[in-house]
């Protein structure tokens, strides 16, 4: 894959169940208030470490608020060598509305 793909929450749920990595690029407060269970919070300070330690071939789901900013972040990850990147359409807001039981609270580690 040379570009990321935009996918709906239903497809993201299936990929997550198969072990896809989920990254949340919203601000730390929004992440702490609620995020997809198992998601890693990424910001400008943590992205370099994430890229260094990531499996570049692992399916990677990028989530933001509504599915707009995640497209830029997904394109960035592809440019950094990731081969299987997805932007989740509707972002965390649609995910939370669709799968409320698949969300967690708490700050980034």
MMTF fields as JSON, N, C-alpha, C and O atoms, coordinates in Angstrom:
{
  "mmtfVersion": "1.0.0",
  "mmtfProducer": "UNKNOWN",
  "numBonds": 435,
  "numAtoms": 436,
  "numGroups": 109,
  "numChains": 1,
  "numModels": 1,
  "chainsPerModel": [1],
  "groupsPerChain": [109],
  "chainIdList": ["A"],
  "bondAtomList": [4, 2, 8, 6, 12, 10, 16, 14, 20, 18, 24, 22, 28, 26, 32, 30, 36, 34, 40, 38, 44, 42, 48, 46, 52, 50, 56, 54, 60, 58, 64, 62, 68, 66, 72, 70, 76, 74, 80, 78, 84, 82, 88, 86, 92, 90, 96, 94, 100, 98, 104, 102, 108, 106, 112, 110, 116, 114, 120, 118, 124, 122, 128, 126, 132, 130, 136, 134, 140, 138, 144, 142, 148, 146, 152, 150, 156, 154, 160, 158, 164, 162, 168, 166, 172, 170, 176, 174, 180, 178, 184, 182, 188, 186, 192, 190, 196, 194, 200, 198, 204, 202, 208, 206, 212, 210, 216, 214, 220, 218, 224, 222, 228, 226, 232, 230, 236, 234, 240, 238, 244, 242, 248, 246, 252, 250, 256, 254, 260, 258, 264, 262, 268, 266, 272, 270, 276, 274, 280, 278, 284, 282, 288, 286, 292, 290, 296, 294, 300, 298, 304, 302, 308, 306, 312, 310, 316, 314, 320, 318, 324, 322, 328, 326, 332, 330, 336, 334, 340, 338, 344, 342, 348, 346, 352, 350, 356, 354, 360, 358, 364, 362, 368, 366, 372, 370, 376, 374, 380, 378, 384, 382, 388, 386, 392, 390, 396, 394, 400, 398, 404, 402, 408, 406, 412, 410, 416, 414, 420, 418, 424, 422, 428, 426, 432, 430],
  "bondOrderList": [1, 1, 1, 1, 1, 1, 1, 1, 1, 1, 1, 1, 1, 1, 1, 1, 1, 1, 1, 1, 1, 1, 1, 1, 1, 1, 1, 1, 1, 1, 1, 1, 1, 1, 1, 1, 1, 1, 1, 1, 1, 1, 1, 1, 1, 1, 1, 1, 1, 1, 1, 1, 1, 1, 1, 1, 1, 1, 1, 1, 1, 1, 1, 1, 1, 1, 1, 1, 1, 1, 1, 1, 1, 1, 1, 1, 1, 1, 1, 1, 1, 1, 1, 1, 1, 1, 1, 1, 1, 1, 1, 1, 1, 1, 1, 1, 1, 1, 1, 1, 1, 1, 1, 1, 1, 1, 1, 1],
  "groupList": [{"groupName": "UNK", "atomNameList": ["N", "CA", "C", "O"], "elementList": ["N", "C", "C", "O"], "formalChargeList": [0, 0, 0, 0], "bondAtomList": [1, 0, 2, 1, 3, 2], "bondOrderList": [1, 1, 2], "singleLetterCode": "X", "chemCompType": "L-PEPTIDE LINKING"}],
  "groupTypeList": [0, 0, 0, 0, 0, 0, 0, 0, 0, 0, 0, 0, 0, 0, 0, 0, 0, 0, 0, 0, 0, 0, 0, 0, 0, 0, 0, 0, 0, 0, 0, 0, 0, 0, 0, 0, 0, 0, 0, 0, 0, 0, 0, 0, 0, 0, 0, 0, 0, 0, 0, 0, 0, 0, 0, 0, 0, 0, 0, 0, 0, 0, 0, 0, 0, 0, 0, 0, 0, 0, 0, 0, 0, 0, 0, 0, 0, 0, 0, 0, 0, 0, 0, 0, 0, 0, 0, 0, 0, 0, 0, 0, 0, 0, 0, 0, 0, 0, 0, 0, 0, 0, 0, 0, 0, 0, 0, 0, 0],
  "groupIdList": [1, 2, 3, 4, 5, 6, 7, 8, 9, 10, 11, 12, 13, 14, 15, 16, 17, 18, 19, 20, 21, 22, 23, 24, 25, 26, 27, 28, 29, 30, 31, 32, 33, 34, 35, 36, 37, 38, 39, 40, 41, 42, 43, 44, 45, 46, 47, 48, 49, 50, 51, 52, 53, 54, 55, 56, 57, 58, 59, 60, 61, 62, 63, 64, 65, 66, 67, 68, 69, 70, 71, 72, 73, 74, 75, 76, 77, 78, 79, 80, 81, 82, 83, 84, 85, 86, 87, 88, 89, 90, 91, 92, 93, 94, 95, 96, 97, 98, 99, 100, 101, 102, 103, 104, 105, 106, 107, 108, 109],
  "secStructList": [7, 7, 1, 7, 3, 3, 3, 7, 2, 2, 2, 2, 2, 2, 2, 2, 2, 6, 6, 7, 3, 3, 3, 3, 7, 1, 7, 2, 2, 2, 2, 2, 2, 7, 3, 3, 6, 6, 7, 3, 3, 7, 7, 6, 6, 6, 2, 2, 2, 2, 2, 2, 2, 1, 7, 6, 6, 1, 7, 3, 3, 3, 3, 7, 1, 1, 1, 1, 2, 2, 2, 2, 2, 2, 2, 2, 2, 2, 2, 6, 6, 7, 1, 1, 3, 3, 3, 3, 6, 6, 2, 2, 2, 2, 2, 2, 2, 2, 7, 4, 4, 4, 3, 3, 7, 7, 7, 7, 7],
  "xCoordList": [0.856, 0.0, 0.9, 1.747, 0.722, 1.534, 0.78, 1.366, -0.507, -1.311, -2.182, -2.384, -2.694, -3.602, -4.991, -5.29, -5.83, -7.217, -8.134, -7.84, -9.24, -10.275, -11.266, -11.737, -11.58, -12.488, -13.53, -13.279, -14.689, -15.721, -15.391, -14.553, -16.042, -15.789, -15.979, -15.255, -16.922, -17.161, -15.921, -15.564, -15.275, -14.065, -12.909, -12.069, -12.88, -11.839, -11.976, -10.974, -13.2, -13.428, -12.904, -12.271, -13.17, -12.712, -11.184, -10.592, -10.545, -9.076, -8.492, -7.49, -9.108, -8.643, -8.741, -7.845, -9.81, -9.984, -8.903, -8.578, -8.345, -7.278, -5.892, -4.883, -5.84, -4.56, -4.002, -2.841, -4.793, -4.3, -3.944, -4.58, -2.942, -2.534, -3.467, -3.739, -3.959, -4.828, -4.082, -3.619, -3.966, -3.344, -4.362, -5.093, -4.395, -5.334, -4.528, -3.644, -4.823, -4.029, -4.718, -4.244, -5.829, -6.505, -5.655, -4.673, -6.031, -5.258, -5.382, -6.303, -4.442, -4.355, -5.624, -6.026, -6.257, -7.489, -8.625, -9.376, -8.757, -9.808, -9.537, -10.457, -8.282, -7.91, -8.248, -8.813, -7.906, -8.166, -9.665, -10.089, -10.463, -11.915, -12.553, -13.607, -11.928, -12.444, -11.683, -11.353, -11.4, -10.679, -11.035, -11.617, -10.679, -10.899, -10.049, -8.864, -10.659, -9.947, -8.68, -8.724, -7.555, -6.275, -5.534, -4.427, -6.123, -5.473, -4.267, -4.243, -3.273, -2.096, -2.277, -2.655, -2.008, -2.111, -0.81, 0.281, -0.943, 0.223, 0.086, -0.987, 1.184, 1.237, 2.61, 3.408, 2.875, 4.146, 5.353, 6.439, 5.173, 6.278, 6.519, 7.64, 5.48, 5.622, 5.696, 6.007, 5.417, 5.331, 6.671, 6.703, 7.769, 9.077, 9.411, 9.892, 9.159, 9.409, 8.491, 8.909, 7.243, 6.294, 6.799, 6.788, 7.237, 7.713, 8.946, 9.057, 9.868, 11.088, 10.788, 11.473, 9.775, 9.507, 8.388, 8.106, 7.753, 6.592, 6.995, 8.076, 6.093, 6.183, 5.571, 4.355, 6.392, 5.927, 4.956, 4.257, 4.909, 4.001, 2.708, 1.82, 2.595, 1.373, 0.246, 0.486, -0.975, -2.102, -2.191, -2.162, -2.299, -2.329, -3.553, -3.731, -4.399, -5.612, -5.345, -4.877, -5.637, -5.435, -6.798, -7.665, -6.972, -8.249, -8.034, -7.073, -8.946, -8.949, -10.366, -11.049, -10.807, -12.148, -13.239, -14.14, -13.141, -14.208, -13.741, -14.547, -12.464, -11.961, -11.292, -11.039, -10.999, -10.335, -8.822, -8.034, -8.424, -6.997, -6.298, -5.105, -7.039, -6.425, -5.931, -5.014, -6.522, -6.067, -4.657, -3.826, -4.387, -3.032, -2.037, -0.923, -2.445, -1.555, -1.301, -0.177, -2.319, -2.154, -1.19, -0.33, -1.33, -0.425, 1.011, 1.953, 1.179, 2.5, 3.112, 4.287, 2.316, 2.841, 3.252, 4.268, 2.473, 2.847, 4.189, 5.057, 4.347, 5.596, 6.781, 7.926, 6.51, 7.563, 7.858, 8.697, 7.175, 7.48, 6.433, 6.598, 5.354, 4.282, 3.602, 3.388, 3.263, 2.749, 1.254, 0.68, 0.61, -0.789, -1.528, -1.784, -1.873, -2.411, -3.838, -4.169, -4.677, -6.089, -6.485, -6.094, -7.263, -7.885, -9.33, -10.048, -9.76, -11.115, -12.093, -12.054, -12.969, -13.983, -14.895, -15.3, -15.212, -16.079, -15.336, -15.894, -14.072, -13.229, -13.777, -14.632, -13.258, -13.68, -15.149, -15.815, -15.662, -17.069, -18.007, -18.946, -17.776, -18.617, -18.35, -19.28, -17.087, -16.764, -17.538, -18.171, -17.484, -18.15, -19.653, -20.279, -20.229, -21.671, -22.025, -23.095, -21.121, -21.373, -21.018, -21.738, -19.91, -19.4, -19.084, -17.919, -20.086, -19.802, -19.099, -18.358, -19.313, -18.668, -17.195, -16.447, -16.777, -15.382, -14.568, -13.665, -14.907, -14.178, -13.679, -14.23, -12.639, -12.037, -11.728, -11.723, -11.473, -11.072, -9.727, -9.305, -9.053, -7.761, -6.72, -6.813, -5.721, -4.705, -3.695, -3.623, -2.926, -1.868, -0.826, -0.621, -0.184, 0.817, 2.123, 3.068],
  "yCoordList": [-1.176, 0.0, 1.236, 1.388, 2.108, 3.312, 4.514, 5.575, 4.345, 5.394, 4.764, 3.55, 5.611, 5.107, 4.922, 5.443, 4.174, 3.98, 4.562, 4.498, 5.124, 5.587, 4.448, 3.855, 4.145, 3.034, 3.446, 4.337, 2.804, 3.078, 2.36, 1.458, 2.751, 2.105, 0.586, -0.136, 0.101, -1.339, -2.086, -3.126, -1.568, -2.202, -2.025, -2.911, -0.864, -0.627, -1.615, -2.119, -1.888, -2.85, -4.227, -4.909, -4.629, -5.941, -5.992, -6.988, -4.946, -4.916, -4.912, -5.578, -4.171, -4.127, -5.518, -5.934, -6.223, -7.581, -8.519, -9.519, -8.192, -9.01, -8.54, -9.043, -7.583, -7.151, -5.857, -5.541, -5.088, -3.81, -2.87, -2.901, -2.05, -1.032, 0.161, 0.579, 0.712, 1.889, 3.056, 2.969, 4.157, 5.368, 6.5, 6.674, 7.262, 8.36, 9.647, 9.813, 10.562, 11.785, 13.001, 14.124, 12.796, 13.925, 14.444, 13.809, 15.597, 16.141, 15.242, 14.431, 15.399, 14.51, 14.526, 13.487, 15.682, 15.766, 14.99, 14.314, 15.08, 14.333, 12.838, 12.048, 12.455, 11.04, 10.521, 9.436, 11.287, 10.86, 10.726, 9.846, 11.594, 11.556, 10.342, 9.882, 9.821, 8.631, 8.345, 9.256, 7.052, 6.631, 5.181, 4.48, 4.753, 3.353, 2.479, 2.743, 1.455, 0.553, 0.035, -0.493, 0.192, -0.281, 0.708, 0.417, 1.881, 2.875, 3.488, 3.637, 3.839, 4.557, 6.022, 6.357, 6.901, 8.339, 8.804, 8.546, 9.484, 10.041, 11.549, 12.071, 12.243, 13.679, 14.012, 13.118, 15.291, 15.692, 15.219, 15.054, 14.998, 14.584, 13.079, 12.63, 12.297, 10.845, 10.138, 8.948, 10.846, 10.175, 9.597, 8.519, 10.285, 9.78, 8.457, 7.524, 8.374, 7.118, 6.018, 4.869, 6.369, 5.381, 4.814, 3.601, 5.687, 5.255, 4.359, 3.339, 4.74, 3.95, 2.536, 1.59, 2.384, 1.079, 0.3, -0.838, 0.888, 0.262, -0.789, -0.741, -1.728, -2.67, -1.952, -1.769, -1.547, -0.736, -1.475, -0.851, -2.8, -3.586, -3.973, -4.567, -3.643, -3.969, -3.029, -1.838, -3.539, -2.65, -1.593, -1.92, -0.33, 0.786, 1.647, 2.145, 1.818, 2.627, 3.974, 4.028, 5.061, 6.403, 7.031, 7.053, 7.543, 8.112, 9.533, 9.81, 10.439, 11.797, 12.071, 11.14, 13.303, 13.64, 13.162, 12.419, 13.607, 13.336, 12.697, 12.514, 12.355, 11.689, 12.591, 12.171, 13.832, 14.752, 14.806, 14.524, 15.16, 15.25, 13.908, 13.853, 12.828, 11.498, 11.206, 10.403, 11.843, 11.611, 12.155, 11.51, 13.337, 13.903, 13.06, 12.813, 12.62, 11.795, 10.454, 9.953, 9.87, 8.598, 8.767, 7.916, 9.854, 10.126, 10.288, 9.835, 10.927, 11.092, 9.738, 9.496, 8.851, 7.53, 6.742, 6.047, 6.848, 6.197, 6.757, 6.007, 8.077, 8.706, 8.255, 8.299, 7.824, 7.356, 5.867, 5.314, 5.209, 3.821, 2.809, 1.613, 3.269, 2.337, 1.865, 2.649, 0.578, 0.022, -0.286, -0.562, -0.248, -0.682, 0.247, -0.117, 1.459, 2.518, 2.866, 2.926, 3.095, 3.406, 4.617, 4.74, 5.507, 6.618, 6.226, 5.839, 6.325, 5.906, 7.05, 8.073, 6.866, 7.872, 8.102, 7.154, 9.356, 9.699, 9.824, 10.298, 9.398, 9.546, 8.904, 8.02, 9.374, 8.802, 9.068, 8.245, 10.192, 10.516, 9.479, 9.039, 9.082, 8.056, 6.701, 5.919, 6.409, 5.149, 5.042, 4.021, 6.109, 6.097, 5.909, 5.201, 6.545, 6.404, 4.997, 4.48, 4.381, 3.061, 1.936, 0.942, 2.092, 1.036, 1.587, 1.606, 2.029, 2.626, 1.674, 2.125, 0.369, -0.596, -0.793, -1.379, -0.314, -0.472, 0.801, 1.123, 1.523, 2.739, 2.638, 1.898, 3.385, 3.4, 4.836, 5.74, 5.025, 6.339, 6.212, 5.117, 7.343, 7.353, 8.014, 8.014, 8.58, 9.315, 8.393, 7.202, 8.966, 8.214, 7.811, 8.501, 6.7, 6.189, 6.922, 6.615],
  "zCoordList": [0.0, 0.0, 0.0, 0.881, -0.972, -1.02, -0.459, -0.242, -0.229, 0.366, 1.441, 1.465, 2.331, 3.352, 2.746, 1.671, 3.451, 3.036, 4.098, 5.292, 3.657, 4.579, 4.765, 3.794, 6.03, 6.311, 7.351, 8.163, 7.329, 8.339, 9.645, 9.66, 10.741, 12.027, 11.994, 12.679, 11.224, 11.166, 10.678, 11.232, 9.659, 9.141, 10.129, 10.283, 10.797, 11.797, 12.956, 13.465, 13.369, 14.456, 14.063, 14.867, 12.829, 12.359, 12.317, 12.734, 11.824, 11.784, 13.191, 13.451, 14.091, 15.477, 16.105, 16.84, 15.82, 16.354, 15.828, 16.467, 14.655, 14.059, 14.496, 14.003, 15.414, 15.959, 15.416, 15.675, 14.665, 14.148, 15.303, 16.357, 15.096, 16.047, 15.871, 14.746, 16.986, 16.933, 17.556, 18.693, 16.803, 17.335, 17.306, 16.331, 18.386, 18.573, 18.592, 19.433, 17.67, 17.56, 18.162, 17.991, 18.866, 19.51, 20.673, 21.056, 21.234, 22.348, 23.577, 23.68, 24.503, 25.666, 26.511, 27.034, 26.652, 27.437, 26.816, 27.517, 25.507, 24.811, 24.908, 25.117, 24.755, 24.875, 26.271, 26.411, 27.296, 28.674, 28.937, 29.687, 28.323, 28.529, 27.869, 28.307, 26.827, 26.167, 24.895, 24.135, 24.661, 23.463, 23.157, 23.985, 21.97, 21.591, 22.517, 22.719, 23.066, 23.965, 23.291, 22.18, 23.977, 23.465, 22.59, 22.135, 22.341, 21.477, 22.17, 23.392, 21.376, 21.847, 21.502, 20.38, 22.466, 22.19, 21.531, 22.037, 20.408, 19.714, 19.626, 19.324, 19.892, 19.672, 19.096, 18.814, 18.928, 18.324, 19.127, 18.571, 20.443, 21.295, 21.274, 21.514, 20.988, 21.085, 19.732, 19.678, 18.651, 17.349, 16.901, 16.308, 17.168, 16.724, 17.416, 16.773, 18.717, 19.446, 18.937, 18.798, 18.659, 18.14, 16.813, 16.608, 15.924, 14.609, 14.752, 14.071, 15.634, 15.836, 16.32, 15.93, 17.163, 17.766, 17.071, 17.449, 16.071, 15.432, 14.403, 13.816, 14.211, 13.097, 11.903, 11.847, 10.959, 9.835, 8.923, 8.126, 9.035, 8.2, 8.913, 8.302, 10.191, 10.936, 10.515, 10.319, 10.373, 10.088, 11.186, 12.372, 10.789, 11.728, 11.445, 10.333, 12.467, 12.367, 13.021, 14.158, 12.317, 12.855, 13.116, 12.242, 14.337, 14.768, 15.269, 15.987, 14.881, 15.414, 15.94, 16.368, 15.914, 16.401, 15.447, 15.836, 14.172, 13.217, 11.913, 11.002, 11.803, 10.615, 9.603, 8.474, 9.987, 9.063, 9.315, 8.412, 10.517, 10.853, 10.716, 10.421, 10.93, 10.845, 9.431, 9.253, 8.431, 7.06, 6.86, 6.221, 7.403, 7.304, 8.083, 7.621, 9.269, 10.087, 9.409, 9.439, 8.803, 8.099, 6.926, 6.698, 6.19, 5.069, 5.577, 4.927, 6.723, 7.32, 7.664, 7.384, 8.273, 8.624, 7.376, 7.389, 6.308, 5.045, 4.56, 4.114, 4.653, 4.222, 5.085, 4.636, 6.317, 7.218, 7.038, 7.75, 6.087, 5.789, 6.21, 5.968, 6.839, 7.201, 5.923, 4.999, 5.875, 4.625, 4.638, 3.585, 5.807, 5.908, 6.869, 8.017, 6.392, 7.246, 6.84, 5.656, 7.854, 7.636, 8.469, 9.63, 7.868, 8.575, 8.836, 7.914, 10.089, 10.453, 10.205, 10.889, 9.222, 8.903, 10.101, 10.774, 10.359, 11.477, 12.789, 13.778, 12.806, 13.976, 15.235, 15.188, 16.367, 17.635, 17.911, 18.539, 17.459, 17.738, 17.126, 17.789, 15.887, 15.27, 15.907, 16.107, 16.232, 16.901, 18.215, 18.488, 19.034, 20.343, 20.192, 20.981, 19.175, 18.942, 18.471, 18.792, 17.709, 17.13, 18.099, 18.189, 18.823, 19.713, 21.11, 21.508, 21.851, 23.164, 24.124, 24.998, 23.981, 24.871, 24.52, 25.303, 23.367, 22.911, 23.137, 22.364, 24.218, 24.562, 25.996, 26.812, 26.284, 27.615, 28.01, 27.174, 29.288, 29.787, 30.46, 30.83, 30.617, 31.283, 30.421, 29.194, 31.078, 30.33, 29.69, 29.993, 28.808, 28.13, 29.166, 30.165, 28.912, 29.861, 29.747, 30.473]
}
